[in-house]
Amino acid sequence: METGNEKTVLLGMTLDELKGVAREMGMPAFTGAQMAKWIYDRHVTDIDEMTNISKGNREKLKQRYTIGARKPIDAQYSKDGTIKYLFPVATEKRKAAMAQPDGSSKEFKPLFVETVYIPDGERATLCVSCQVGCKMNCLFCQTGKQGFEGNLTAADILNQVYSLPEREKLTNIVFMGQGEPMDNLDNVMRATEILTADYGYAWSPKRITVSSVGVRGKLKRFIEESDCHVAISLHSPLPEQRSELMPAERGMSIKETVELLRDYDFAHQRRLSFEYIVFAGVNDSIAHAKALVNLLKGLTCRINLIRFHQIPGIALKGADDSKMEQLRDYLTQHGVFTTIRASRGQDIYAACGLLSTDRKLHDERQ
């Protein structure tokens, strides 16, 4: 459970935990189900809005608990309709400090993460974050340049959905924002449980995709305990080159990751995809395409080719359309279903951690 402002946050609690709160406060157990309805169905922001709970019980709850919803504090709007929001968060470490009576939380400055809303016809996808910064330090990612500040709590992961102005339009959620989901697996699993549970958002797991670079042990657990779609950040089939782009290759190689994935059924229950950012003159050759075919042979999956959105201080450049199409056509002709992902939000750096980096630098200057 998560605390904030010396009160425990209800957002992010499971039904059993909410029932436990009710019992602890001397209320009937069904009050926990009422709270779940108010939080995950009605999206209340204040306990006083839970009008089918007696006023006396609401007063008791307010003494020790809060909903924990936080509105975004900034937004950038792309000409294509993509919106990048900046949410205030408090990592697990900071939450623990806030609970201390000695004022140790005063040393902490505010933290922020980005959430990207991507409308596309009848679909509307939300790209959520799970960490402040990231330990993986991929060469092409701005988030890794921030350094790692900590894991988001389940409440702060869910709040990116809960407090989104376009929440009712969402059709899909992808855990492809800031951070490595497998590096914060407990909180990611709790968030996806609530998103898919009958007492929560009651979404189909097929509406949720969780990405990973491949983290030993954690990826296996996620596959076995969750029915959500899986996306693997690949970006090069060549181990030496991938380790230069993605240091995580040294911890769990892409070959090990693919061999693990072969043990599970991705033909019927859920989708397996590989994300492949295409860099000009780096990983866009037919030799790379042949290596991809060999690596993924016999695996039911798809490859999403992604245009690279250039970020400051990185010499990598995105491949042109002809190279992207050449890769797609070769892979598809050789049995690997491949698509080119439409580039969205490039004018607001939607794929990067620039908005939260700017906010962090601003706060550090204060």
Secondary structure, DSSP 8 states (H G I E B T S, - for coil): -EEETTEEE-TT--HHHHHHHHHHTT--THHHHHHHIIIIIT--SSGGG-TTS-HHHHHHHHHHEE------SEEEE-TTS-EEEEEEE-BHHHHHHHT-TT-GGGG---EEEEEEEEEETTEEEEE---EES-SS--TT-HHHHT---EEB-HHHHHHHHHT-TTGGG--EEEE-SSS-GGGGHHHHHHHHHHHHSTTTT---GGGEEEEES--TTHHHHHHHH--SEEEEE-S-SSHHHHHHH-GGGGTS-HHHHHHHHTTS--SSSS-EEEEEEEBTTTS-SHHHHHHHHHHHTT---EEEEEE----TT----B--HHHHHHHHHHHHHTT-EEEE-----GGGTTTSSHHHHHHHHHHHH-
